[in-house]
Amino acid sequence: MKRFAFAMIALIGLASATQAQLKPEAGSIGFGFRINGIANTALSNWTNTGLGGETIVDPLGLLGAPTQVGNVVPQEMFFGRYYISSGLAVRVGLGINSASMKTSDLDTVISTPTTITTATSAFSFGINAGIEKHFASAAGKIDPYAGAQISFASLGAVKQEQIVAVGGTTPFSSTTNNKIAGGSHFGLDLLAGFNFFFTDNFALGGEFSWGFHSTKMGGDYTTETSVTSAGTTVTTKGAGNSTVSSSGLRVGSTAGVNASIFF
């Protein structure tokens, strides 16, 4: 806590000691980060895709319990701005994330040694694009703005392969391939925020958003199991559909303390 307080005092002192700083002009490029924590301050990505807090529809029970998308595939997004002029900027966020996990368990305690290998994978994509109108302010270091943004995010199918190999006098093996649908998100937001420039190239600020969001999770799912024993393979298949949709107006969760670095 003391370290954070000293850091803030130093920043305030720096801001007071310097002359009025210039705001970004045409051609300036900025990158944004989120400031997290108080006692232990850290930087993270500016925001997440609209799917980050959604629950995966899992009719096959692959994940063991209700699980949010962000706990399976990271939903962080890279964020940048480009100033067309001193009063107009375009913004873009991009997140391309994938995840894979493989576990292998060998049980030799029982009379028939058993190995279970499970591999799970998923891929997601998110993008948003918008425009900001920056307003003149009598305070040279304060940069208020308003704007609009459109966003889209997609989670591909979550795939899982499980292989079971059983030894002993009558060995057999089974392979199960499961696939559950991911989901998609669409959003259209109005934005309001500000930047406070401590120097020409560094600002802290905050941002709120409000708009329409629509999310669809789930869809078709399939499962296929092949069991091989004594040279004979038997395959069983299953399929179905499970979908959850939601839409409406909401305040965005991007409100917070943001850091921007410009070049």
Secondary structure as the mmCIF struct_conf table of DSSP 4:
data_model
#
loop_
_struct_conf.conf_type_id
_struct_conf.id
_struct_conf.beg_label_comp_id
_struct_conf.beg_label_asym_id
_struct_conf.beg_label_seq_id
_struct_conf.end_label_comp_id
_struct_conf.end_label_asym_id
_struct_conf.end_label_seq_id
HELX_RH_AL_P HELX_RH_AL_P1 LYS A 2 ALA A 17
BEND BEND1 THR A 18 THR A 18
HELX_LH_PP_P HELX_LH_PP_P1 GLN A 19 PRO A 24
TURN_TY1_P TURN_TY1_P1 ALA A 26 GLY A 27
STRN STRN1 ILE A 29 ASN A 36
BEND BEND2 ILE A 38 ASN A 40
STRN STRN2 ALA A 42 ASN A 45
BEND BEND3 TRP A 46 TRP A 46
STRN STRN3 THR A 47 ASN A 48
TURN_TY1_P TURN_TY1_P2 GLY A 50 GLY A 53
HELX_LH_PP_P HELX_LH_PP_P2 GLU A 54 GLU A 54
STRN STRN4 THR A 55 THR A 55
HELX_LH_PP_P HELX_LH_PP_P3 ILE A 56 ILE A 56
TURN_TY1_P TURN_TY1_P3 PRO A 59 LEU A 60
TURN_TY1_P TURN_TY1_P4 LEU A 62 LEU A 63
BEND BEND4 GLY A 64 ALA A 65
STRN STRN5 GLN A 68 GLN A 68
HELX_RH_3T_P HELX_RH_3T_P1 VAL A 69 ASN A 71
TURN_TY1_P TURN_TY1_P5 VAL A 72 VAL A 72
BEND BEND5 VAL A 73 VAL A 73
STRN STRN6 GLU A 76 SER A 85
TURN_TY1_P TURN_TY1_P6 SER A 86 GLY A 87
STRN STRN7 LEU A 88 ASP A 107
BEND BEND6 VAL A 109 THR A 112
STRN STRN8 THR A 114 HIS A 134
HELX_LH_PP_P HELX_LH_PP_P4 PHE A 135 ALA A 136
BEND BEND7 ALA A 138 ALA A 139
TURN_TY1_P TURN_TY1_P7 GLY A 140 LYS A 141
STRN STRN9 ILE A 142 LEU A 155
STRN STRN10 VAL A 158 VAL A 166
BEND BEND8 GLY A 168 THR A 170
STRN STRN11 PHE A 172 ILE A 180
STRN STRN12 GLY A 183 THR A 199
TURN_TY1_P TURN_TY1_P8 ASP A 200 ASN A 201
STRN STRN13 PHE A 202 SER A 229
TURN_TY1_P TURN_TY1_P9 ALA A 230 GLY A 231
STRN STRN14 THR A 232 VAL A 251
BEND BEND9 SER A 253 SER A 253
BEND BEND10 GLY A 256 GLY A 256
STRN STRN15 ASN A 258 PHE A 262
#
